[in-house]
């Protein structure tokens, strides 16, 4: 019965998938121009464009870094362009399709493979004279490879962690579990104890069932992963179904909020979420977001912990996920200058001080060392956690393949079907995998 449903899905979603991938498909046109051979720095005045997404704080910090770069290289004029995440990718796809991709771009791993395989990105090995990556972690650098070609330099990296509101545990007299050696049973029990001790005012867990980062960590705990090295979907539907069933169990036991509440909260800004409002005490987050929670809720003390495990959990399930990348356009007329800007953003300690941890922990050790004294308590907590996790992380999983950039949207749709009981976890997992496979096939991945 499930298999019939899955084949039916393949027929019914092709049009939707084609529409969803149109933005990136546009990048197939107007790209792949002959790269500049033997790139050299120009002696005359040069103008390069630099494109990124983010909020106001990131925009201001990035423009400070640009001014510093221009002071160092007075013949290079950097023209900034930026937007929020929602509009960034459509705009980038349109610009790329018309042959006007900005010279330097901030990219996410969801889209790196898609742009690289369509010839839109510069092979950074051709500009290694101007871009030094020798100080960066080898595992992190591998995440910028598509095939064996370096198309991107990771800006920063983060692991996934459990955010714990220790203020709430203390307020209601519940002991925070020993997170150095805790199990999933310990995690659930702590949530139930807090729910009871608070008289129903606080739930213990804010679940995460709709982001691919957390799903990949869960899959790796169970000896699985979302994609294989060939760019195929490797996710076991039983693993995804168990992930969602576990969340349903938390809701049923009152360890997590009700379905109606979770649907109501979906999509709200961080500062309006349950963890900031003090309505839940534990949540799954990229560790790099820790300082954002601290800033949004200064009245609470938070801690970071590794995920709970079971006796049969695979070691090395955590991994360093690049927060974002720097890349250059294959169509740039000034590859040397573009590479020089990426080098400056990656390696200059002054840039690290300007950026802080907003883009993640700097990959260059010298930059991180320069940043450390300027960090507040929350920033130091993040660095301490990341350094502790460095000895636990496993290999970086394969990149999201071309055609799978909408994985989180597909995941969210099926997760909501599970929450509303429109579909059971196994059926929804089968549908998700079918849609993801079709999306990759539709893009020629």
N, C-alpha and C positions, 0 to 999 in steps of 0.2 A: 504493500500500500504506500509506504514511504517512497519507494523507488518510482512508482507511477507519478506521485506528486512531484518528485524532483524532475522527471522528464517533462511534466506539464509546465513547470516553472520555466524550463529552458525555452519553451515556445512562447510563453507569455511575456517574458521580460526583455526580449531582444531589443524592442523599440526603445524601452526605457533606458536600457544600458547604452544604446547608441547615443541617446540624447545626453546622458550623464557624462559621457566621455568626449562629447563634441569639443569642449574647451581645450582639452589637451590634444585632440586630433588636429585642431587647427595648427598646432605647432609643427605638423608634418610638412606644411607648405612654407616656402620662403626661407628655408634653412639649409644648412649643409654647403654653404659657399666655400670656395677654396680658402683654406686658412693662410694667413700671412707666413711666408717662408722666412726662416732665419730672423725671427723677431728681434728688433733692437729698440732701445729707448730713443725717442726723438729729441733732437736738440732744440727744436722750436716749440711753440705753444701747442699744447694738446688738450683736447676736451674729451672726457670719458663720462659715461652715465653710470649711475649706481642706484640699484633698485632693491627695496626691502619692504617687509610688512612689519606691523607692530602698533603699539599704542604711543601716546604722546611722549612718555618718558623715554622710550627707545628712539623715537625720532630725534629728540633733543640731544641725547647722548651720541647718536650716530653722526649728527651734524657737527658736534664738537670734535669728534675724531677726524672727520673730513677736513675741518679747518687746520688741524694739526698736521695732517698729511700734506695739505697744500702749502703749509709753511716749510715743510721739509723738501717739497718738490714744487717750487714756484711756477714752473712751466706747465704743470698739470692742473687743469681746472676740472673738478669733479662736480657733475650736475646730479643732484639727488632727486629721486622720485620714490614715493612711499604711499602706502595705504594700509587699511586693516586687512586681516586674513580673508574676509569674505569676498572682497573685490579684487584681491591681488592676483589670483590665478587666472581669472578670466582676462584681466588686462594683460598679463604676461603672455598668455596664449595668443591673444590678438596681435600683440606687438611682434611676437616671434613669427607668426604666420605671414606678416607683412615684411619680414626681413629686418625689423627694427628692434630686435631683442636688446635690452640694455647691455652695456659692456660687462658690468659686474652685477650679479644677482644673488640674493639670499634665496636658498632653495630648501625645501623639506624633503626628507627621504621618501615620502609618498610619491613625489614627482621626479626625483632624480633620474631614475632609470628611463622613464618615459621621454624626458627631454634628451638624455644622452643618446638613446637608441635612434632618435630621429635626427641626429646630427646637429642638434642645436647648441651643444656645449663644446667648449674648447678642451682639447687634450692638454692637460696641465703639464705633462712631461715635456711638452715643446717649449715651455717657458720656465723650466726649473732654474735657469740662470738668475731669474728675478723673483722666484718664489721658493723660499727655504722651508721645507717641512720636516727637517731632520730632527727637530726637538719634540715632535708630536708622537704620541703613542702609536705603535704599529697597528694594533687592533682598531683604533679609531680611524687611522688612515685607510685601512682596508674597506671601511664602510663607504668611502667615497669612490671606490672602484666600481665600474660597470664592465663586466668581463675582467680584463686585466688592465684596463685603461683608467688612469686617475682623472676624473672629471670634476671633482669637488673636494674641498678641504673642510673638515668638520670645524664648526665654530666653537662648540662646546659639547659636552656629553653628560648624560644623567642616567641613573638607574631608577627603577620603580621602587617605591617604599610605602610604608604605612604611616600616615600622619595621625598622631595621637594627641588629643586635647587633654593634657595632664591636669589642667585646672579643673575640668569636670570630674575626673577620677578622684582628685583630692577633695573637692567640694562635697561629694556624696559618699566619701569614705570607702571607696573601692580601690583595691590595690592594683596598680598597673602590672600586667603580667611580665614575667621575665622574658623580654623580647630577644635575648641572646639565644634562647633555646625554646621557643614556643611552638605549639602545634596549632592546627586549625581548630581543634577542640578547645584549646585554651582561648583562642581568639573569640570563638562563639560564646564561651562561658563568661568571659569578661564583659562582653556586650550585654548578655542577659542580666548579669549582676548589676550593671550600671542602670539598666532599664528599671529594675526592681527598686534599687536604692534611691533613684531619683523620683520615685512615685509616678513613673510614666512620663516625666518631663523630657527625658533624653533617651534617644535610641543609641545603641552602641556602635552601629555600623552604617556607613553610607556606601552601598554597594557600587561596583562598577561592572557593567555588563555590555558596554557599547563602545569601548575604545580598544583599538588593536594592540596598543602597547601592553596594556594589562593582560589582554587575551594571550599575547605571545609569551609573557612571563608564566602565566598559568599553564599554557601548553608545554612549555619547556620544563616545568615542574613535573610534568607527566610524560617526559620523553618524546615530545612532539614539537612541532612548530608550524606556523601558518604557511610559509612557502619553502620550497626546496631550492637548491642551487640552480636548477634549470628554469626557475621562474614559474613553477607549477604549484597549485594549491596542494599542500601536504597535510593540512589540518584534518585530524580525525574528528568526525562529527560526534563521536561518543565523548571526546574530550570537551568540545564546546557545549554539548548538551549537559554534561556534568557541571560545567561552570555556571550555566544558567539555573540548573536545578538547585545548586547550592544557594544561590541568591533567593530563589523561591522558598527554600527551607528557612533562611534567615528571616524573611518577611513573615512566614507562617508562625514562627516562634516568637515574633515581636523583637527580635534582635536588630532588625532593620525597619525603617518606616513602611507605611502602607503603600500599595501600588498607586493609589490615587495621589498621595502626597509626592511620590517620586516622579510621577508624570507631570505634576504641577511645577515641580522644581526644575525639570529638565530644560536646559538651555539658558538658565538664569546666569548672570554674571557671578564671578567668584565671591564678591562681597555680599551677595544676597543668598549664598548657599548655606546649607545646614551646618557645615563645619565652621564657618565664620560666625554664624548666628548662634552657635552653641546648642544646636538641636541634636547633633550627632557627635560622637567622640572619636571615631576612627574611620579613616578613609584611605583609598588607594590613590596615590599621586606620583607623577614624576618628581623625583627629589628636588629638582631645580625649582619647582614651584613653591617650595617651603617658605622662602622669604616673602612671597606674595601673600601667603596666609598670615604670616606674622605682621605684615604691614596693614592688612585689612582688619585684623582683630587684635590690636595691641593689649587688650585686657586679658587675653588668654595666653597661657604658656603651652607651647607645642613641642613635641619630640618626633623624631624620625626613627623608624625601625625597619629591619628587613622583613620580608614576608614570612608568615608562619609556614611550617612544613609538616610533613608526615614522615613516618619512619622510612618509607620507600621513595621519598622525593629525590629526584636527580640533583646532583651537585652541579653548580655552574649554571643554574637556571636563570639567574639574573644576568643582564648584559648592559653594556654601555650603549645607550641609544643617543646618537647625535641629536642635539637640540635643533640644529639647522646647519646649513652648509654655505660656504662661499663658492661661487662658480663664475666662469666667464663665458661669454657668448662666442660661438665658433665664427660668427660674422663680424666680430670686433675688428676695427681697423688698427687698433692699438693694443695688441695682446701683451706686449711688454709692460705697458703702463697699467693695464688691468691686473696683471699678475703682481706688479709692485704694490698696488693698493691692497690686494688680498694678503700679501706678505705683511704689510704694515698692520692691517687689522688683526692678523693672526699672532704676530710675534712681538709687537711693541708693548712693553710694560705700561706705558702711559695710556694706551688704549684700554688695557685691562682695567686700569683704575677708573677710567671714564665709564666703561660698560658695566662694571661690577659683575654680579652674577645673573643679570637680567637675561642674558643669552645663554646662560649655563656656565659651568666651571671651565675656565680657559684651558685649552689643551697644552699650551706651552708652559713648562714648569717655571721658567723665569717670570713669565707674565703672572702666573698664579702666586708666586712668591711676592711680587710687587703689590699684588692686590690684597693679600691677607691682612696687613696692618690696617687697611682702610675699611675692613668689613665690620659690621655691627655683630651683635650676638647671634642673630639669626643666620647671617652669612657664614659665621664661623662654625655654626652647627651643621650647615649644609656641607661645608668642606670636610669637616670631621667625619660625617657619615659617608661621603663619597670615598674618602681615603680608607675607611674601614671596609667598604664594599669592594675596593679595588682588588683585594685578594680573593674575592668570592665569585667575581663575574666569569662567565664562560665566553665562548666565541660569539662574535656578533652574528646575528642571523642574516640570511640573504635579504637583499633589498626588496622592497615592494616592486613587483614587476610592472611593466607597461600594461595599462588597462585596469590596474587594481587601485588606482589612486583614490577611488571613492569607497574604499573598504569600510571606513568608519560609518559612512552614511548607510551602507548596506547592513552593517552590523547593528546599527541603532534601530533600523526598521524591524529586523527580526527579533531583537531584544524586546521591543515594545509589543510585538505580537505575543511573545511569551508572557510578559507581565499582564497583559489584558486577557490572557487565556484564549486568544484567537488561535494559537497553535501551541502544542506542547514543545518542550525543549528539544526533543530529538527531531521532530518535524521541522522546526524553525532552523535548527542547525543544518539539516539536509538542504533546506531552501537557500540558506546563506551561502553554503559552499557551491551550490549550483549557480547562483547569481554571480558569485565571484569568478568562477570558472568561465562563465559566459562573457563576463566583462573583459577578461583577459583575452579570450578568443576573438571578441569583436574588435579589439584594438590590434590584433595581429601579434599578441604577446606569446 
